[in-house]
Amino acid sequence: MEKYVRHLVVWALTLAIVLYFVLPLFLRPNPAVELAYSEFLAKTQTGEVTQVTINDKTVTGRLKDGRDFRSYVPANDSSYIALLQAKGVNITVQPSSQSSLWSNLLTTMLPFLVLIGLWMLMLRQAQSSGPGQALSFGKSRARLHTETKISTTFRDVAGVDEAKEELQEIIEFLRHPKKFQALGAKIPRGVLLVGPPGSGKTLLARAIAGEAGVPFFSISGSEFVEMFV
């Protein structure tokens, strides 16, 4: 359960970061019109400028037709301020943006720092849990038992004599597949064992592998469903 929560948090943070960068593209207001300094003075002279915001190097504001504009002004020239005052333009002075440089940089870099932190966390988990384990969700977790490790046979299974008789043919298919293929027989792809929990289905399947001398793969139902979750 903890593993699912961890992956859910990773996907949620990734989605939040994507929205952080994508949504402003759709919510961005109309771009400001770029005006030359002379054009800015001319529109101010004709009374087309209604309000302005002055900072170190630029003047931004709004025209009478509702459009936003921006104009670069000389650093040591303040003569246009008298013109704005004479035309009754609403003037706002914006403080220097140097003090907020670090805050803007932190806001921009925060999503990348979060991604780097998550990536380092997953790498550390991969090192602590073994190669390929941290990112192994969605993969089969079947465990292979080779024939040298399988000692279970039908002698270890009791109470299912009828099932053992029906499975003898399957054992022959597994022992000598080429003999049946040469005769044109179609080897079955599998056998479905049905029964309540604890009735010996896994033990019987393991005994089949032991009788036929073939490898045995074991996986629980919850792990099988986990691949699709």
N, C-alpha and C positions, 0 to 999 in steps of 0.2 A: 504493500500500500504506500509506503514511504517513497518507493521508487517512482510510482505513478504520480504522486504529488510533486516530486522534484521535476519530472519531465513536464508536468502541467505548468509549473511555475516558469520553466524555461521558455515554453511556447507562449505563455502570457506576456512575459517580458519582451520577447521578440516581436510579438504583435504590437505591443505598446510602442516600441521603438520605431517600427515601420509606420505606424499611424502618426508618430511624432514628426516624421519627415514628409509623409505623403499628404496629410491633411492640410498643412499650410499651402501646398500647391493649389488646392481647390478653394481655400478660403482667402487667398491673397487678394487684397483690394486692387482696384484698377491702378496701373503704374502711373507714376507722376510724369507730367510732361517736362522735358528738359528744355529750359529756356536759356539763351545766351544772356550775358549780363546786360548788354545794350537792350535786348528785347524785354528783359525784366524791368528796366528803367522806363521803357516806352509804355509798357502796359500799366505800370504804376502811374505814369503821367496822365494817361487817358482814363484812369479810375477803374481799370478792369481787375485790379488786385483788391481783395476784400480782407484778407488776413495773412499774416506771415509768421514764421517761426525762425529766429535767427540763431545760428550756432557759429562755430569757429570759422568755417570756410564756406558754408552753404546757407542759402535761404530757401526754405520750403513754405508753401502756402496754398491758397485756394483762389481761383479766379471767379468772376461773377457767373460764368456758365457752369460752375460746379466742378470743374476739373482741378486736380491737384497739380502743382508744378514744383520744380526745383531748379535753382540757379546757383552757380558758383560765383562768389563775390571776392574781390581783392581783400587780402588779410588786413591791410592797414587803411582801407577806405571805408569811412563811415558816413559819407555824404548822402548815401541813399536813405539813411535813417531819417534825415530831415525831410526828404521827399515823401517818405511814407507817412510821417507825422502830418505833413501839410495836406495830404490826401485823405486823412482820417482813417488810415488802415490800422486794424487791430494788430498790435505787435506783441509777440511773445519771445522772450530770450531763453534759449536752452543752455544749461551749463555745459562745461567741457565734458566730453565723453570719455576722457582718459581714466577717470575714477571708476567707470563701469566696465573698463576693458576686461579685467579679470573675471568679473561676473558673467559677461557675455561669452567669454571663452569657456568658462566652466559649464555654462548652460549648453553650449554647442558640443562640448566634448563629453558631457555626462553619459549620453547613450553609448558612445564608443567605450567608455570606461566600464560601463555595466556589462557590455558584451565581452570585453577582455576578461573581466572578473569571472563571468560564467564559464568562459572557455578554460581559464586556468583551473577553476573548480572541477570541471569535467576531466581535465587532464590528470589532476591529482587523484581523482577517484579511479581513473583508468590504471594509474600506477599502483594504487593500493589494492585494487581488486583483481589485478592480473590483466594481461593483454587482451583487448577486445571485449572486456566485460562491461565497461561503463556505457558503451554504445551498442550493446548487444540486444536491446529490447526490439521485438519484432522478428527475431531470428529463432529458429528451432532450437529447443533445449534438450532434444533427445540425447540420451546417454547410450553409448555403444558398449556392449559387452561382447568381447570376442569369444570365439568358440573355446579357447583355452581356459576361460574363466567361467564358462557355463557348465555346471556339474548337475543341474536339475534335469531329470528325465521323467518318464511316465511312472517310474517306480515311486517317485515322490508325490504323485498326485493320486488321491483316492476319492471314491464317491462319484466319479464322472466317467464310468466305463463306456457308456454309450458315446459320449463326446470323444473319447480317445479312439474308439473304433472309426468314427467318422473322419478323424483327423489323420489317420494312417496314410491316406492317399496324398494329403498335403505334404506329409513328411517325405514320401517318395518323390514328389515333385521337387522338393527342396534338395534332396540328396542327388538325384540324377536328372537335372533339367534337360540336358542335351538329348537324353534317350527319348523323352516325350516330344521334344521339339523335332527330332528326326522323323517321328511318326506323324507329325502335323498336328499334334495335340496343342490346345491352347491352355497354357498354364494360368490358373486363377490369380488375380491380382491381390487377393486378400480374403480373409475369413472374418466374419463378424461374430464375436462371442458376446452373447447377451445374458445378463444375470444381475442380481442385486449386488451391492458392494460387499466384499468379503467372501464371495462365492468361489474364488480361485481363478478368475479369468486371466490375471497377469501371471499367476503361477503356471497355468496350463500353457500360455503362450511361451513362457520361458522354457517349459519342458519340451515344447515342439522344437525350439531352436537347439536344445541340448540333444534331442533324439536325431535331428537332421545334421548336426554339426555345423551350423551356420551362425553368423553373428546375430546378436539380439539387441534391438534398439528399444529403450524404455523411456516413456514420457507420460507424465500425468495429464489428466484431462484439463486441470486448471492451467497448466503450462501451455497446453495446446491452444486453449481459448485465448491466452494472453497474447499470442502472436497476432491475433486479429483485433485485440483491444487497442 
